[in-house]
Amino acid sequence: MKLTFTAAVVAVALGFANASPAELAERATSTACNNYKLVTVRGTYIPQNLSLGYEGMLSQTMAAVSGGRVHDLIYPASDDFATSVPKGVTALTRYLSNQVKSCPSQKLALIGYSQGAEVVDRVTQYVLPNKNATIFNAIRSIVLLGDPQHTPGNSANVDSKGGNSTAQYSGSGLLQGGKAIPQAYNKAKKLLNICADKDSVCATSEAGSNFEAHCSYIQDAGVQKLGSKFIIAKLKA
């Protein structure tokens, strides 16, 4: 499985990254305590701190809920998945553990796109109500976009419009024996798994799936609103 953005797609996406240089630098070094942290895990080849795929979610959430900060996980996000994904898992696990210890009352909201969703999937295998419960409780929401471990019939599955047109399809990672986010996150209603129609990464088993659809989240205002609405509700609960 090789999840890469073409040069053309990246060029278009960069036009939608509207955070200032100061904001971008802050996202990589946000270790102080806040009311909540938006922890983002980017997709393959996406430059550090640009938040392509969920910039609208971040800005809308920050505008609606005060006291938040963005932290963009520092990890390779390269197409050497055998190295990049484990490094992401280690980095995210360490960051969440440190944040919970340093800021016990702080809420966490995770957002993962493509390879970033894979990283989140793997970390949650070890963050459960009966294992690392403090981190599990601090995580108020998880939004995944183009998740390689997209699992048919999951109650958290929605398409780009909030419907269920892609709910029955399997992701590319799942077809290769991967593991989806544990059911504990569905039961606690912490998860929203957005998969666009014909996305070749999260709806691999759908006829006509293609990589262009996997890049559609970046410019889809509806997806941004869908994600931010979910995150905001969980942070305010």
Secondary structure, 3 states (H helix, E strand, C coil): CCCCCCHHHHHHHHCCCCCCHHHHHHHCCCCCCCCEEEEEECCCCCCCCCCCCCHHHHHHHHHHCCCEEEEECCCCCCCCHHHHHHHHHHHHHHHHHHHHHHCCCCEEEEEEECHHHHHHHHHHCCCECCECHHHHHHEEEEEEECCCCCCCCCCCEECCCCCCCCCCCCCHHHHCCCCCCCHHHHHCCCEEEECCCCECCCCCCCCCCEHHHHCHHHHCHHHHHHHHHHHHHHHHC
